[in-house]
Amino acid sequence: MLRGPREYWAWLAALTFVIIVGAASYIEQLENGLVVTGMSDQVSWGFYIANFAFLVGIAAAAVLLVIPAYIFHRDDIKDVVLVGEGMAVAAVTMAILFVIVDLGRPDRLWHMIPVIGSLNFPVSLLAWDVIVLSGYLLLNLAIPFYLLYNRYRGKEPNFRLYFPFVVIAMFWAISIHTVTAFLFSANPARPFWHTALLGPRFIASAFASGPALIIITLQLVQRFAAYKVSRSVIETLALIMTVAMQINLFFVGAELFTDFYNEGAHAASIHYLFLGLDGYDSLQPWIWFALALNAIAVVILMIHPLRRKTLTLNIACVLAFVGIWIEKGMGLVIPGFVPTPLGEIFEYAPTSVELSVSAAIWALGALIFTLLAKAVIAIEQGRLAERAT
Amino acid sequence: MTANSGSGNGGDKFDQARRNFLRGIGLGTAAAVARPAWGGQTFGDAFAEFFQKNYQRMSAEEIEAALERIERKAKRRYEVDINCENTPPQEGVVFGYAINISRCKGYRDCVHACVDENNLGRDSQVQYIRVLQMDNGDSNLEHSEHYYDPETVPVEGKYYLPVQCMQCDDPPCVKACPVDATWMEPDGIVVVDYDWCIGCRYCMTACPYWARHFNWTEPEIPADEMNPDTHYLGNRPRPRGVVEKCHFCIQRTRKGRQPACQEACPTGARIFGNLLDPDSEIRYVLANKQVFRLKEDLGTEPKFWYFSD
């Protein structure tokens, strides 16, 4: 984990720098309160929760490696499944941190712990999210740890011991993103989110943005860690991503049709998002930009020669990742608050503190992934093993 | 900064050392400059407050200790002697409210009386009541004017719709709270334990009436404007980073008084009373007037009605 070439150390140093800057911003937020953010009583969730919603999707998408690796016994994917689970660990950690930095009283976090605190389970959807996210984190730490530890000891892992947990982790992955979608869709007070389509939309967009990130990351791992990633893995992920992107765009279209064909009061938020409302339209350029990115990405992915070519595939991955980050991050969270339930229109934009803290959390996630991936690869390649006595 | 009364003779010196220590570890620097350390508390009080239980789980003694801590804290922070009580709900009482919108003229006296009564932060400009100016013939909230400011009210062709917490009988905010920091009391008032709320603001997301407000910053109240008669679940000074809302002036109504907004209304548009008392004025209104509730289709069962003459 600690040995590496100069680029490796430069990468770690850059991440650490971003984390330190963000930590200073977070201290500023702790000292002055959430008033240093752009949030208000009108728009009471912002950039933090937007990133949270997106990252839970990335975490869930690791299951796309887990299923073919463990259920269909694809050996090529089995070689990289632990890297995918490392990404899930990093993404869940980021998601949890994004909720924590959004809290007005992080000092009272222990109130969520059952028995000593009072977790409102099973009534509160947020309580559900606490349980599924921490459970997912544990599963994605425990399974790879067990497999790697056996590998390190040079022993064969006990299939009957770990396989049940793999199955649980698969369903758990779907549950984390479903629960996160329900967190929003459970609110009749917010018509923009109050749609049964939100859960499916979350899963579809996660299965597009997740593979996009995994494809890019695997190539980086191959390049910098000299770890062989089979081309067939990339191709499988690209295919999944293509289908998921198409479904996601179809869902977006279905929402647009339902809201706009007979435009009722429920359509105010989506009107604000896509067209602006009473002259307020700060999200409008972003959502059209995101849709354009997604549309270009899906076209590239649907043309077979372009999808098979590394350069164009990578372009599609970056476009889809950014497009979905906007669409289901800010594009999902903010319009839920505009207009307010009393019809007031009040806009939101993140402050430098929010941007800096968020950048730090992303950097921390990248740092966690880098360190995990390095350890995993060292053990997988047999470079790190218990010496025979 | 005044000497810390809690730590005796060496208070100042001790305070200084403590502040330096805090500064050294990079915490509480703002607190040290602006007011005494530990958020204006002695270490013992800060410690006890940190480990304080959820109100619903506290014993009578623990509540008593919490009330005394709240009074000491107010004394240190605002230099005001407040009296913080824990008046229980009365038997056979469930409160309800009805507003006669043909009488409301949009004066906003209720809004300001509420700010004074409930020790709302003056800088943060939190207000529990929002009076909406609406066009005659239009009841679409999205067309409402929130910040109307004409020379005189009422404005010709407009009517006024005051909105505050509806004290729903099936409150979505209570379901949303991940830590049971908000609940409905036996007298029907939805309350918040400000010492238990973690500030996630999910309840604000769940509320269809925009009745919940967050302390984005430390609420500032001038000492001479502090209302010293307070209730744990009501108008006691709130900390930063927690959610608050209208509680039907629990500190008054549990003692048989009317809420401040009702008393302040110059037109008599506000009818407040016990829904379980068949002889109450509010029951008369419900029985004899054509009433409606806001967003009734959401199934939240507000205990807050509107009617007109």
Contacts between the chains, C-beta under 8 A, distances in Angstrom:
chain1	res1	chain2	res2	distance
A	27	B	26	6.7
A	31	B	28	7.7
A	31	B	29	6.7
A	31	B	30	4.0
A	31	B	31	7.5
A	32	B	30	6.7
A	32	B	217	7.0
A	33	B	215	7.3
A	33	B	216	5.8
A	33	B	217	4.7
A	33	B	218	6.6
A	33	B	240	4.7
A	33	B	241	5.9
A	34	B	199	7.6
A	34	B	214	7.4
A	34	B	216	5.2
A	34	B	241	6.8
A	35	B	216	4.1
A	35	B	217	4.1
A	37	B	216	8.0
A	39	B	216	7.3
A	40	B	216	7.4
A	41	B	126	7.6
A	41	B	204	7.2
A	41	B	210	7.6
A	41	B	212	8.0
A	41	B	213	5.2
A	41	B	214	6.0
A	41	B	216	8.0
A	42	B	210	8.0
A	44	B	201	4.6
A	44	B	204	4.6
A	44	B	205	6.6
A	44	B	214	6.2
A	45	B	201	6.6
A	45	B	205	6.6
A	99	B	200	7.4
A	102	B	200	7.0
A	102	B	201	7.8
A	103	B	198	5.5
A	103	B	199	5.1
A	103	B	200	5.7
A	103	B	241	7.7
A	104	B	197	7.6
A	104	B	198	7.1
A	104	B	199	2.1
A	104	B	200	7.5
A	104	B	201	7.2
A	104	B	214	6.6
A	104	B	215	7.2
A	104	B	240	7.3
A	104	B	241	3.1
A	104	B	242	6.0
A	104	B	243	7.8
A	105	B	197	6.7
A	105	B	198	5.0
A	105	B	199	4.4
A	105	B	239	7.9
A	105	B	241	4.6
A	105	B	242	6.3
A	106	B	198	7.8
A	107	B	50	7.0
A	108	B	179	7.9
A	108	B	196	7.2
A	108	B	197	7.6
A	108	B	198	4.6
A	108	B	199	7.8
A	109	B	198	6.7
A	111	B	54	7.4
A	111	B	179	4.4
A	111	B	181	7.3
A	111	B	196	6.0
A	111	B	198	5.6
A	112	B	178	6.2
A	112	B	179	5.8
A	112	B	198	7.1
A	117	B	54	7.9
A	117	B	179	6.3
A	118	B	54	5.0
A	118	B	56	7.8
A	118	B	57	7.1
A	118	B	179	5.7
A	118	B	180	4.4
A	118	B	196	7.8
A	119	B	178	6.6
A	119	B	179	6.6
A	120	B	177	5.7
A	120	B	178	5.4
A	120	B	179	6.1
A	120	B	180	4.8
A	123	B	175	5.2
A	124	B	175	6.4
A	124	B	176	5.9
A	124	B	177	5.9
A	124	B	178	4.5
A	124	B	202	7.4
A	125	B	176	7.2
A	125	B	202	7.9
A	126	B	176	6.9
A	126	B	177	7.9
A	126	B	178	3.8
A	126	B	200	6.4
A	126	B	202	5.0
A	127	B	178	4.5
A	127	B	179	8.0
A	130	B	178	6.5
A	183	B	202	7.8
A	186	B	176	8.0
A	186	B	206	7.8
A	187	B	172	7.2
A	187	B	176	7.9
A	187	B	205	5.9
A	187	B	206	5.4
A	188	B	172	7.3
A	188	B	208	6.6
A	188	B	298	4.8
A	188	B	299	7.7
A	189	B	172	6.5
A	189	B	205	7.2
A	189	B	206	5.8
A	189	B	207	5.9
A	189	B	208	3.6
A	189	B	298	7.1
A	190	B	205	6.6
A	265	B	140	7.0
A	265	B	142	6.6
A	268	B	142	5.9
A	336	B	205	7.4
A	337	B	205	7.9
A	339	B	142	5.8
A	340	B	210	5.0
A	341	B	141	7.6
A	341	B	207	7.0
A	341	B	208	4.9
A	341	B	209	6.1
A	341	B	210	4.7
A	341	B	295	7.8
A	342	B	130	6.5
A	342	B	132	6.7
A	342	B	141	5.5
A	342	B	144	6.7
A	342	B	146	7.2
A	342	B	163	6.1
A	342	B	209	7.1
A	342	B	210	4.6
A	343	B	132	7.8
A	343	B	140	7.3
A	343	B	141	3.9
A	343	B	142	3.8
A	343	B	143	6.9
A	343	B	144	5.0
A	343	B	146	8.0
A	344	B	144	7.8
A	344	B	146	5.1
A	344	B	210	7.7
